[in-house]
């Protein structure tokens, strides 16, 4: 049976992982400053960018665990939804065009190595954005009217003296 980690321990773990990811970014970027081989240099910089992304995701998770995340207000909802939908559309186009490139150059190992990695990232991005969009759609958008209605209906003091 797997041991559950307590929240304090989890937060400490996340903080250490954020520091580790930041250190990877620093060391990776410094290690390639004088490298002239463009492929090696840019692949290592790409890995450093992934580590930066990991640190950002861990920071977001930490923020969600520490306190409530702000709800999306009605006026922001449509803009956020449109932005994510456009991003999903662009990711789908990127997946398609990278696949076309892979199909066009099946025997070029350089193209296959680099483009297949990019395509994998695009597939992950596309999947993540679709889940994010669904999570946003599934949660009710907070409006002042809804908040007041909810507080009125569900307040533990409603109908009591002072309530």
C-alpha positions in Angstrom: 0.0 0.0 0.0 1.3 3.4 -1.0 2.0 5.9 1.9 0.1 9.2 1.6 2.4 12.2 1.8 1.1 15.0 4.1 0.5 18.5 2.7 3.4 20.1 4.5 5.8 17.4 3.3 4.4 17.8 -0.2 4.9 21.5 -0.2 8.5 21.1 1.0 9.0 18.5 -1.7 7.6 20.9 -4.4 9.8 23.7 -3.2 12.9 21.5 -3.4 11.9 20.3 -6.9 11.4 23.9 -8.0 14.9 24.8 -6.8 16.3 21.7 -8.6 14.6 22.6 -11.9 15.9 26.1 -11.6 19.4 24.8 -11.0 19.1 22.6 -14.1 18.1 25.6 -16.1 21.1 27.6 -14.9 23.6 24.8 -15.3 22.3 23.9 -18.7 22.4 27.4 -20.1 25.9 28.0 -18.7 27.2 24.7 -20.0 26.4 25.6 -23.6 27.6 29.2 -23.7 30.8 28.3 -25.6 29.5 25.3 -27.6 29.6 26.0 -31.4 27.7 22.8 -32.4 24.3 24.3 -33.0 22.4 21.0 -32.7 23.9 20.1 -29.3 23.7 23.7 -28.0 20.0 24.2 -29.0 18.9 20.8 -27.8 20.4 21.4 -24.4 18.8 24.9 -24.3 15.5 23.2 -25.2 15.9 20.8 -22.3 16.6 23.8 -20.1 13.3 25.4 -21.3 11.5 22.2 -20.4 13.0 22.4 -16.9 11.8 26.0 -16.6 8.4 24.8 -17.6 8.5 22.1 -15.0 9.4 24.8 -12.4 6.4 26.9 -13.5 4.0 23.9 -13.3 5.3 23.0 -9.9 4.9 26.6 -8.8 1.3 26.5 -10.1 0.6 23.2 -8.2 2.1 24.7 -5.0 -0.2 27.7 -5.4 -3.2 25.5 -5.8 -2.3 23.6 -2.7 -1.6 26.6 -0.5 -4.8 28.5 -1.1 -7.8 28.8 -3.3 -7.1 29.7 -6.9 -9.1 32.8 -8.1 -12.3 31.9 -9.8 -12.8 33.0 -13.4 -15.1 35.9 -13.5 -17.8 36.1 -16.2 -16.1 38.9 -18.2 -12.8 37.0 -18.3 -14.4 33.6 -19.1 -15.1 34.1 -22.8 -11.7 35.6 -23.4 -9.8 32.8 -21.7 -12.0 30.2 -23.5 -11.4 31.8 -26.9 -7.6 32.0 -26.2 -7.4 28.4 -25.2 -9.6 27.3 -28.2 -7.3 29.2 -30.6 -4.2 27.6 -28.9 -5.8 24.2 -29.3 -6.4 24.9 -33.0 -2.8 26.1 -33.6 -1.4 23.0 -31.7 -3.6 20.7 -34.0 -2.2 22.5 -37.1 1.4 22.1 -35.8 0.8 18.4 -35.1 -0.4 18.0 -38.7 2.4 19.9 -40.3 5.1 18.2 -38.3 3.6 14.8 -39.3 3.7 15.9 -42.9 7.4 16.8 -42.6 8.1 13.5 -40.9 6.3 11.7 -43.7 8.2 13.7 -46.4 11.7 12.9 -44.9 11.4 9.4 -43.5 15.0 8.5 -44.1 16.6 11.7 -42.7 17.6 10.8 -39.2 18.2 14.5 -38.3 14.7 15.5 -39.3 13.2 12.4 -37.7 15.0 13.0 -34.3 14.2 16.7 -33.9 10.8 16.9 -35.5 9.4 13.8 -33.8 10.4 15.3 -30.4 8.7 18.5 -31.3 5.6 16.7 -32.5 5.4 14.7 -29.2 5.5 18.0 -27.3 2.7 19.4 -29.5 0.6 16.3 -28.8 1.1 16.7 -25.0 0.3 20.4 -25.3 -2.8 19.7 -27.3 -4.0 17.1 -24.8 -3.2 19.3 -21.8 -5.0 22.3 -23.3 -8.1 20.2 -24.1 -8.2 19.0 -20.5 -7.7 22.6 -19.2 -10.5 23.9 -21.4 -12.8 21.2 -20.2 -11.9 22.0 -16.6 -12.7 25.7 -17.2 -16.0 24.9 -18.9 -17.0 22.4 -16.2 -16.5 24.9 -13.4 -19.2 27.5 -13.0 -18.1 31.0 -13.8 -18.2 33.2 -10.8 -20.3 36.3 -11.1 -21.2 38.8 -8.4 -24.8 37.9 -8.8 -24.1 34.1 -8.5 -21.9 34.7 -5.5 -24.5 36.8 -3.7 -27.2 34.2 -4.6 -25.0 31.4 -3.3 -24.2 33.3 -0.1 -27.8 34.1 0.5 -29.0 30.5 -0.2 -26.2 28.6 1.6 -25.1 30.9 4.4 -25.2 29.0 7.7 -26.6 32.2 9.3 -29.5 32.7 6.8 -32.7 33.0 8.7 -31.1 33.5 12.1 -30.7 36.6 14.2 -28.0 38.7 12.4 -28.3 36.6 9.3 
